[in-house]
C-alpha cells in the first residue's frame, strides 16, 4: 500500500533536469522524533491552543507538539486511514483529511476525534483549509472534486472542470474564495463559496502544482513538484514562475507557508534534505536540515508556529523547527 501514493503523480516526475548545485546555507534547526517510529508525518498546522498539530500517515495518529518539543499522539478510530493534511477550524478544533479512510476528521484540543465519510467513495481527500464561510474546504485527488464540510458534518462536493485533474492542496484567498492546485491538471483553480470553479493553466507544461498558500503580498504562491519552480498567481489569474536551485535531478518543491518574516517558506522533497525561503521578489535561499537527505527522509509540509518559528514535518519520523531568532530579515 505504501507505493500507491506515487500513482497519482504524472509521468513528468520521471524526467530529470540538470542544474548547478547550490550552496546550502547553515541554519540552526531543531528536530523532534515522533513516539511512533516510521510514522511518516505529513500535514502540520498551528492550533488554537498554542501548539502545532500534525498527521502521521503510516502511524495512523494525529500528533500534537508543544513549542517545547513535547509530543502527544492520538490514534485514529479508523485503521489504516492515512491522515494527510490538517487545518485549524473555526470551531476551536483541528480538521484533517483521511486518504484511505475516505473521511474528514475532527479532533478537539482534548484529543476527541470524530470522523465524517466523504460522499464520493475512493476519493482520496488530501488538502483542507478553513473557508471564509465558516466551513472547511477540502480536495479529492481521485474523486476529482472540491468538497465543503460544515462544522456539523454536512458535506457538499463540486466536480473539477478538468477530468482527472487530481486536486491536491487548497488555501483561502484574499478575495473570499478558495484556491487549489491540480497535480495532474497542471492548473491552479479558484472556487467561490457558491461552488463556481475557474481554472488557470500553469505556463510550464507538466509542472504538477502541489502546495499552495496565501502570500504576504496578497497573491497565492504554489510549488511545482515536477519542475523545480515556485509560482505566484494573482487573484486575476496572472502567473509568474521562479526557478528553484537544486542539486541533482529534482528539488521537488512541496509544502509552502508564509513565514513571520514576510517571505514564503517551502520544503524540498526526496534526496534534498532542505527547506527553502523565497522572497516576494523571487530570491531563494536554502537551508540544510540535519539528518535528512540522501534517502534518509525529507521535509514534507510546513507551517508558521505561534512562537514565531517555522515548523515542518519530516517523513523519516520527526518534526522540525527553525527557531524564530535564526529567521533572516526580509530582503
Residue pairs with C-beta under 8 A, 6 or more apart in sequence:
1 80
1 100
2 58
5 99
8 124
8 141
8 142
8 166
8 183
8 184
9 183
9 208
9 225
9 226
10 183
10 184
10 206
10 208
10 226
12 205
12 206
12 207
12 208
12 226
12 227
13 208
13 225
13 226
13 250
15 206
15 226
16 249
16 250
17 227
17 228
17 249
17 250
18 249
19 228
19 245
19 246
19 247
20 245
21 246
21 247
21 248
22 245
22 246
22 247
22 286
23 286
24 274
24 286
24 287
24 288
25 285
25 286
25 287
25 288
26 287
26 288
27 287
27 288
27 322
27 326
28 322
28 323
28 326
29 275
29 287
29 288
29 289
29 290
29 320
29 321
29 322
29 323
30 69
30 320
30 321
30 323
31 289
31 290
31 291
31 314
31 318
31 319
31 320
31 321
32 65
32 69
32 71
32 318
32 319
32 320
32 321
33 317
33 318
34 41
34 56
34 59
34 63
34 71
34 73
34 317
34 318
34 319
35 71
35 73
36 56
36 59
36 61
36 73
36 317
37 317
38 58
38 59
38 317
39 56
39 57
39 58
39 59
39 61
39 63
39 317
40 56
40 57
40 58
40 59
40 315
40 317
41 54
41 55
41 56
41 57
41 59
41 63
41 300
41 313
41 314
41 315
41 317
41 318
41 319
42 54
42 55
42 56
42 57
42 83
42 84
42 85
42 300
42 301
42 313
42 315
43 54
43 55
43 83
43 84
43 85
43 86
43 87
43 96
43 97
43 255
43 301
43 313
44 52
44 53
44 54
44 55
44 86
44 301
44 302
44 303
44 311
44 312
44 313
44 319
45 52
45 53
45 54
45 86
45 87
45 88
45 94
45 303
46 52
46 53
46 88
46 303
46 304
46 305
46 306
46 311
47 53
47 64
47 88
47 94
47 109
48 88
48 92
48 109
49 109
50 66
50 67
50 306
51 64
51 65
51 66
51 67
51 306
52 64
52 65
52 67
52 303
52 305
52 311
52 319
53 62
53 63
53 64
53 65
53 86
53 88
53 94
53 107
54 62
54 63
54 64
54 65
54 86
54 313
54 319
55 61
55 62
55 63
55 83
55 84
55 85
55 86
55 96
56 62
56 63
56 73
56 83
57 82
57 83
57 84
57 99
58 82
59 73
60 75
60 76
60 79
60 80
60 81
60 82
60 83
61 73
61 74
61 75
61 76
61 83
62 73
62 74
62 76
62 83
62 86
62 94
62 96
62 105
62 107
62 113
63 71
63 72
63 73
63 74
63 319
64 71
64 72
64 73
64 74
64 111
65 71
65 311
65 319
67 305
67 306
67 307
67 309
69 321
71 319
72 111
74 107
74 111
74 113
76 83
76 98
76 101
76 105
76 113
76 115
77 113
77 115
78 98
78 101
78 103
78 115
80 100
80 101
81 98
81 99
81 100
81 101
81 103
81 105
81 115
82 98
82 99
82 100
82 101
83 96
83 97
83 98
83 99
83 101
83 105
84 96
84 97
84 98
84 99
84 125
84 126
85 96
85 97
85 126
85 127
85 128
85 169
85 301
86 94
86 95
86 96
86 97
86 128
87 94
87 95
87 96
87 128
87 129
87 130
87 136
88 94
88 95
88 130
89 95
89 106
89 130
89 136
89 151
90 130
90 134
90 151
91 151
92 108
92 109
93 106
93 107
93 108
93 109
94 106
94 107
94 109
95 104
95 105
95 106
95 107
95 128
95 130
95 136
95 149
96 104
96 105
96 106
96 107
96 128
97 104
97 105
97 125
97 126
97 127
97 128
97 138
97 139
98 104
98 105
98 115
98 125
99 124
99 125
99 126
99 141
100 124
101 115
102 117
102 118
102 120
102 121
102 122
102 123
102 124
102 125
103 115
103 116
103 117
103 118
103 125
104 115
104 116
104 118
104 125
104 128
104 136
104 138
104 147
104 149
104 155
105 113
105 114
105 115
105 116
106 113
106 114
106 115
106 116
106 151
107 113
107 114
114 153
116 149
116 153
116 155
118 125
118 140
118 143
118 147
118 155
118 157
119 147
119 155
119 157
120 140
120 143
120 145
120 157
122 142
122 143
123 140
123 141
123 142
123 143
123 145
124 140
124 141
124 142
124 143
125 138
125 139
125 140
125 141
125 143
125 147
126 138
126 139
126 140
126 141
126 167
126 168
126 169
127 138
127 139
127 167
127 168
127 169
127 170
127 180
127 181
128 136
128 137
128 138
128 139
128 170
129 136
129 137
129 138
129 170
129 171
129 172
129 178
130 136
130 137
130 172
131 137
131 148
131 172
131 178
131 193
132 172
132 176
132 177
132 193
133 193
134 150
134 151
135 148
135 149
135 150
135 151
136 148
136 149
136 150
136 151
137 146
137 147
137 148
137 149
137 170
137 172
137 178
137 191
138 146
138 147
138 148
138 149
138 170
139 145
139 146
139 147
139 167
139 168
139 169
139 170
139 180
140 146
140 147
140 157
140 167
141 166
141 167
141 168
141 183
142 166
143 157
144 159
144 160
144 163
144 164
144 165
144 166
144 167
145 157
145 158
145 159
145 160
145 167
146 157
146 158
146 160
146 167
146 170
146 178
146 180
146 189
146 191
146 197
147 155
147 156
147 157
147 158
148 155
148 156
148 157
148 158
148 195
149 155
149 156
156 195
158 191
158 195
158 197
160 167
160 182
160 185
160 189
160 197
160 199
161 197
161 199
162 182
162 185
162 187
162 199
164 184
164 185
165 182
165 183
165 184
165 185
165 187
165 189
165 199
166 182
166 183
166 184
166 185
167 180
167 181
167 182
167 183
167 185
167 189
168 180
168 181
168 182
168 183
168 209
168 210
169 180
169 181
169 210
169 211
169 212
169 222
169 255
170 178
170 179
170 180
170 181
170 212
171 178
171 179
171 180
171 212
171 213
171 214
171 220
172 178
172 179
172 214
173 179
173 190
173 214
173 220
173 235
174 214
174 218
174 235
175 235
176 192
176 193
177 190
177 191
177 192
177 193
177 235
178 190
178 191
178 192
178 193
179 188
179 189
179 190
179 191
179 212
179 214
179 220
179 233
180 188
180 189
180 190
180 191
180 212
181 187
181 188
181 189
181 209
181 210
181 211
181 212
181 222
182 188
182 189
182 199
182 209
183 208
183 209
183 210
183 225
184 208
185 199
186 201
186 202
186 205
186 206
186 207
186 208
186 209
187 199
187 200
187 201
187 202
187 209
188 199
188 200
188 202
188 209
188 212
188 220
188 222
188 231
188 233
188 239
189 197
189 198
189 199
189 200
190 197
190 198
190 199
190 200
190 235
190 237
191 197
191 198
198 237
200 233
200 237
200 239
202 209
202 224
202 231
202 239
202 241
203 239
203 241
204 224
204 227
204 229
204 241
206 226
206 227
207 224
207 225
207 226
207 227
207 229
207 231
208 224
208 225
208 226
208 227
209 222
209 223
209 224
209 225
209 231
210 222
210 223
210 224
210 225
210 253
210 254
210 255
211 222
211 223
211 253
211 254
211 255
211 256
211 266
211 267
211 301
212 220
212 221
212 222
212 223
212 256
213 220
213 221
213 222
213 256
213 257
213 258
213 264
214 220
214 221
214 258
215 221
215 232
215 258
215 264
215 280
216 258
216 262
216 263
216 264
216 280
217 232
217 280
218 235
219 232
219 233
219 234
219 235
219 280
220 232
220 233
220 234
220 235
221 230
221 231
221 232
221 233
221 256
221 258
221 264
221 278
222 230
222 231
222 233
222 256
223 229
223 230
223 231
223 253
223 254
223 255
223 256
223 266
224 230
224 231
224 241
224 253
225 252
225 253
225 254
225 269
226 250
228 243
228 244
228 246
228 250
228 251
228 252
228 253
229 241
229 242
229 243
229 244
229 253
230 241
230 242
230 244
230 253
230 256
230 264
230 266
230 278
230 282
230 284
231 239
231 240
231 241
231 242
232 239
232 240
232 241
232 242
232 280
233 239
233 240
240 282
242 278
242 282
242 284
243 284
244 251
244 253
244 268
244 276
244 278
244 284
245 251
245 284
245 286
246 268
246 272
247 272
248 271
248 272
250 269
250 270
250 271
251 268
251 269
251 272
252 268
252 269
252 270
252 272
252 298
253 266
253 267
253 268
253 269
253 276
254 266
254 267
254 268
254 269
254 299
254 300
254 301
255 266
255 267
255 299
255 300
255 301
255 302
255 312
255 313
256 264
256 265
256 266
256 267
256 302
257 264
257 265
257 266
257 302
257 303
257 304
257 310
258 264
258 265
258 304
259 265
259 277
259 304
259 310
259 327
260 304
260 308
260 309
260 310
260 324
260 327
261 277
261 327
261 328
261 329
261 330
262 279
262 280
262 330
263 277
263 278
263 279
263 280
263 330
263 331
264 277
264 278
264 279
264 280
265 275
265 276
265 277
265 278
265 302
265 310
265 322
266 275
266 276
266 278
266 302
267 274
267 275
267 276
267 298
267 299
267 300
267 301
267 302
267 312
268 274
268 275
268 276
268 286
268 298
268 299
269 298
270 295
270 298
271 293
271 294
271 295
271 298
272 293
272 298
273 288
273 289
273 291
273 292
273 293
273 294
273 296
273 298
273 299
274 286
274 287
274 288
274 289
274 292
274 293
274 299
275 286
275 287
275 289
275 299
275 302
275 310
275 312
275 320
275 322
276 284
276 285
276 286
276 287
277 284
277 285
277 287
277 328
278 284
278 285
279 330
279 331
281 331
283 331
285 328
287 322
289 299
289 314
289 320
291 297
291 316
291 318
292 298
292 299
292 314
292 316
296 316
297 314
297 315
297 316
297 317
297 318
298 314
298 315
298 316
299 312
299 313
299 314
299 315
299 320
300 312
300 313
300 314
300 315
301 312
301 313
302 310
302 311
302 312
302 313
303 310
303 311
303 312
304 310
304 311
305 311
305 321
307 324
308 324
308 327
309 321
309 322
309 323
309 324
309 327
310 321
310 322
310 327
311 319
311 320
311 321
311 322
312 319
312 320
312 321
312 322
313 319
313 320
314 320
